[in-house]
Amino acid sequence: MQKSATATAVTGLLAASLLCAPAASAAPNPPFEPAPVSWGPCEDESLQEAGAECGMLDVPLDYANPGGEHISLAVSRVKHTVPEDQYQGVMLLNPGGPGGSGLYLAGLGESVPHGAGAAYDWVGFDPRGVGSSVPALSCDPDYFAHNRPDYLPTTPEKEREWLSRTDGYAAACGNTGDELLDHMRTTDSVEDMESIRKALGQERLNYYGFSYGTYLVQVYGTLHPERLRRVVLDGVVNAEDVWYRANLNQDVAFDRNIGIFFDWVARYDSVYHLGTTGDQVERLFYEQRAKLEAQPAGGEIGSSEWTDLFLAAGYGQTGWDKRAKAFAGWVHRGEWQPLVDIYDASNTPGDDNGFAVYNAVQCTDVQWPREWGRWRADNWVTHAQAPFETWANAWYNASCRNWPAPAGKPVDVDGGEVDSALLISEELDAATPFPGALEARKRFPGASLISLPGGTTHSGSLSGNACVDDRIAEYLTTGALPERKPGAGPDVTCEPLPQPTPEGAETIAPERPEQPRILQDALRHWR
């Protein structure tokens, strides 16, 4: 098991004392003890409506040097409303990314059925470098501006252009990130979780994490297992694959899911008129992509933006109708503004904070391949079977090849000492493919897994699926998990929510609840 940053520093100091000092040696730094959070009003209107309070928590930039430079984490809290004898403690939340802002999640407790969330203090936070935390990392705010180069490096010139862009982004982060870049690993955020726990006066934390947030607590549970109480993980990251292999696995899964979307569009050809088979819709999609490379829609949406604005369709069903309507409006009437609106909703103009933090964490958690030849070969092989997202994803991560901060070694995740965890995974989740949930179940023998066969939604719990949400409520209320079954598979299965039926179709499906903002955040920061 990898040592924490503090333990590593202590070991180094002891070794130095043996080699260099004949008399007294320097004492190791004591563990950092944070001051309590000073709570006050929140600026965000949604948090105000949820009855939240907000504050800042000072923590060391480097936990091996707690007396050195400090940074500030933005935190939010919605307090429990049950009598004190029914209080179950703090529920710490992370939406994923890495790079997702977690402040708004403090209102998530209201979504737990049967009032089960009322027994907890729901605590959100912006991880180091993110959002309202100070400093917030930004490298090139206009990196995702419109009409970027085509993703496919079909010529040496195209490849060089993207290599220059991604190397330039890494260099820009080196110029603006200062010492923060050296302390952005998952293990740093794990120690920030410990600081939050201490500042809130808690012996143990409850935790609800989505996407990358599931990996964060897998590492926390390895380094601080005695500090975890009840844990819910939705959209489970595979600890075996961080992070280069994880992205190649995503590419194949997203290609499958965009095919499911194309089949759905074809099923409603009476509404969209884009083809009566999924193959026809797919051909039209790539035809339009080629046209946009030559002449961007409205001068704004080129082939790369075209790919990106449909990526959300691979994450889940919530935005299918909106994207199909934009597809149809462009093909049939040349309407390009809806394409810009959808693209900008997931790539906020002038804001690269989430992307900067995504890189800062993933590029330093583990050493990525440095040789471009390895990337080129692996991504062309993957592209041959999964052309939709492969090269887009490759360039999204390519700054890790020359990232200006040293990489560490990932923690060997071991949940053997964690009392319990509830794992949730839709079996066709593309962002965190299902094998990740099975791997976590194996590494956490106290965990139970709910799977949703055929479901394509990433991190969709507490969205109105009673089969899943009622089990979450039961676990948070009593600690009872679904009985763990023999073998390596799931312990209970639920039907996913039905696919949507668009307005104007012959039959109308039951109204679907709106996906929480958790998914929207994942779309922006977790590829």
Salt bridges, closest charged atoms under 4 A:
GLU33 OE2 - LYS198 NZ 3.88
GLU53 OE2 - ARG77 NH2 2.62
GLU84 OE2 - HIS80 NE2 2.77
ASP121 OD1 - HIS80 ND1 2.77
ASP150 OD2 - LYS158 NZ 3.46
ASP150 OD1 - ARG289 NH2 2.83
GLU157 OE2 - ARG160 NH2 3.59
GLU159 OE1 - ARG376 NH2 2.88
ASP167 OD2 - ARG401 NH2 3.18
GLU191 OE2 - HIS224 NE2 2.99
ASP192 OD2 - ARG128 NE 2.75
GLU194 OE2 - ARG197 NE 2.76
GLU194 OE1 - HIS224 ND1 3.91
GLU203 OE1 - ARG227 NH1 3.17
GLU226 OE2 - ARG227 NE 3.83
GLU293 OE2 - LYS158 NZ 2.61
GLU300 OE1 - HIS146 ND1 2.32
GLU305 OE2 - ARG148 NE 2.86
ASP308 OD2 - ARG148 NH2 2.78
ASP308 OD1 - ARG527 NH2 3.43
ASP321 OD2 - LYS325 NZ 3.11
GLU335 OE2 - ARG333 NE 2.84
ASP344 OD1 - HIS146 NE2 2.74
ASP378 OD2 - ARG374 NE 2.80
GLU389 OE2 - ARG527 NH2 3.33
ASP412 OD1 - ARG443 NH1 3.65
ASP419 OD2 - ARG204 NH2 2.66
ASP429 OD2 - HIS458 ND1 3.02
GLU439 OE1 - LYS442 NZ 3.32
GLU439 OE2 - ARG443 NE 2.70
ASP470 OD1 - HIS114 NE2 2.96
ASP491 OD1 - ARG441 NH2 2.74
